[in-house]
């Protein structure tokens, strides 16, 4: 394949990926309450409307709280799992790693159904904590993978040197392992946060209409009428995701994050 064909192929793929977002962004600029493309009477009116209507602010707050707490809990679960699997490398380690990866091997609707039955049995259905715990369990795979990649690329000579110098296990973790793993922990948190923010099926089946998140609000709003606020929310979601992943790409070590090189050299 020639250089021109490669460039053309990449450009076509990028245009296909960006076209839907460009259409949605344009629709959000309609002055009237309509989903027209191309937009008419260009205006930023609906961006202001989003932050003035409680019917949208409450789901926004729910989404941010759930995403922030679920991502943090997912990291708390994933970190000891990854450390145990990295240190032991036995049958139990492989079993625990498999359990941590299992949520992403099942279709989300099956996981959501299981969560719904579980919380209905315990009486937690419709509660925000149930949604947070469900998202954390479902998304634990993401920080588990990033932290495991960080541990896999860790130079064990650094740990051996610290132990030779008399450092105990906690000191080794605090002074050697934790600083080197921090970018991977942050990356795992960011991935889990973004996916939780955009997740619909589990949130809907665990909380229903009791704890309405923005994705649920969008689907509910489509039942009763069209408004450019739907497009505004989509643009904000896309911009936030691009910002988070862009920061990871700029300040993080992507080759190491993808397991291409060792860290701590």
Helices and strands as residue ranges (DSSP letters): H 3-27, H 45-50, H 54-88, H 91-102, G 103-105, H 108-122, H 128-152, H 156-164, H 169-172, I 173-177, H 178-198, H 201-207, H 214-224, H 228-251, H 254-257
